[in-house]
Amino acid sequence: MRVYATQEDLAEWSSVPIPDTVDRMLEAASRLIERATITAVYPTDPDGYPVDGDTRDGFRMATCAQVAAWVELGVNPILGAAGVTAKPTLTGKSIGGASLSYSPGATSDVTATIGGLTEQAAAILAGVLPHSRIEVLG
């Protein structure tokens, strides 16, 4: 399996805290990158990595962008929907009768990032593969 970024790349690209599961998250993000670019045409080396330096950098940056978004949103893509740790938000309260209302902890936008590229990751790929159709999955 091709992995387009390393833990060091992520630390260099973003200031998000590096989770214990970073290697698995980088693998998951790389799988999404491959799915999103399955119809793209670009030269590859014998291992399937892009040959062109700009394209290879774009794959690395898109992978980092995806993982950084997961970390910032509290998403663990390895666990699927169960891996979303976004906390509910207090949306209303009452004094008489003591009632509290909360919004769900994870919006559909957050859970969509589990199986789909973020807009930033897709935009990075579109920048290095301008004549290809990049799928924003999810």
C-alpha positions in Angstrom: 0.0 0.0 0.0 1.3 3.4 -0.9 1.4 6.0 1.8 2.0 9.6 0.6 3.1 11.3 3.8 5.0 10.6 7.0 4.6 11.6 10.6 7.4 14.1 10.0 5.6 15.6 6.9 2.5 16.1 9.0 4.4 17.8 11.8 6.1 20.1 9.2 2.8 20.8 7.4 0.6 21.5 10.4 0.7 22.3 14.0 -1.9 19.8 15.1 -0.9 17.4 17.9 0.4 14.1 16.5 -2.0 11.3 17.6 -0.8 7.9 18.6 -2.7 6.5 15.6 -0.9 8.8 13.1 0.5 6.1 10.9 -2.9 4.4 10.5 -4.4 7.8 9.8 -1.8 8.5 7.1 -2.6 5.2 5.5 -6.4 5.9 5.6 -5.8 9.3 4.1 -3.6 7.8 1.4 -6.4 5.4 0.5 -8.8 8.3 0.1 -6.2 10.1 -2.1 -6.0 7.0 -4.3 -9.7 6.6 -4.6 -10.2 10.3 -5.4 -7.5 10.2 -8.1 -8.3 6.8 -9.6 -9.2 8.3 -13.0 -6.3 10.8 -13.0 -3.5 10.2 -15.5 0.0 11.0 -14.4 3.4 9.2 -14.7 4.3 6.9 -11.9 7.4 5.0 -10.7 7.4 1.2 -10.5 5.9 1.4 -7.0 3.0 3.6 -8.3 4.1 6.9 -6.7 3.9 10.0 -8.9 7.2 10.7 -10.7 6.7 14.5 -11.1 7.9 16.3 -8.0 5.0 18.7 -7.9 2.5 15.9 -8.2 4.2 13.9 -5.5 4.3 17.0 -3.2 0.6 17.6 -3.9 -0.2 14.0 -2.8 1.9 14.5 0.3 0.3 17.9 1.2 -3.3 16.5 0.5 -2.6 13.6 2.8 -1.4 15.9 5.5 -4.4 18.2 5.0 -6.7 15.3 5.4 -5.1 14.0 8.6 -4.8 17.5 10.0 -8.6 18.0 9.5 -9.4 14.7 11.1 -7.3 15.7 14.2 -8.8 19.2 14.4 -12.3 17.8 14.1 -11.8 15.0 16.6 -12.3 12.2 14.0 -10.6 8.8 14.1 -11.2 7.4 10.6 -10.1 3.9 11.7 -13.1 3.6 14.0 -15.6 5.0 11.5 -18.5 6.9 13.0 -17.7 5.6 16.4 -14.4 7.4 16.1 -15.9 10.9 16.1 -15.3 12.5 19.4 -16.8 16.0 18.7 -18.7 17.1 21.8 -22.3 18.2 21.9 -22.9 22.0 22.0 -25.2 23.6 24.5 -27.9 25.3 22.3 -30.5 26.3 24.9 -31.4 26.3 28.6 -34.2 27.2 30.9 -34.3 28.1 34.5 -37.8 27.2 35.5 -38.0 23.4 35.1 -34.2 23.1 34.6 -34.1 22.2 30.9 -31.0 22.0 28.7 -30.8 21.5 24.9 -27.7 20.2 23.0 -26.9 20.0 19.4 -25.4 16.7 18.2 -21.7 16.3 18.7 -20.9 15.5 15.2 -22.4 17.1 12.2 -22.8 15.4 8.8 -19.9 17.5 7.6 -17.7 16.1 10.2 -18.7 12.5 9.8 -18.4 12.9 6.0 -14.6 13.4 6.4 -14.4 9.8 7.5 -14.9 8.4 4.1 -14.3 11.5 1.9 -11.7 14.1 1.2 -11.9 17.5 2.8 -12.3 20.4 0.4 -8.8 21.5 1.1 -7.3 18.1 0.3 -9.3 17.9 -2.9 -8.3 21.5 -3.9 -4.6 20.6 -3.4 -5.0 17.6 -5.7 -6.9 19.6 -8.3 -4.0 22.0 -8.2 -1.4 19.4 -9.2 -3.7 17.4 -11.5 -5.6 20.3 -13.2 -6.9 18.2 -16.1 -8.2 15.4 -14.0 -11.5 15.0 -12.2 -10.9 14.8 -8.4 -13.6 13.0 -6.5 -14.6 14.6 -3.2 -15.9 11.4 -1.6 -18.2 10.9 1.3 
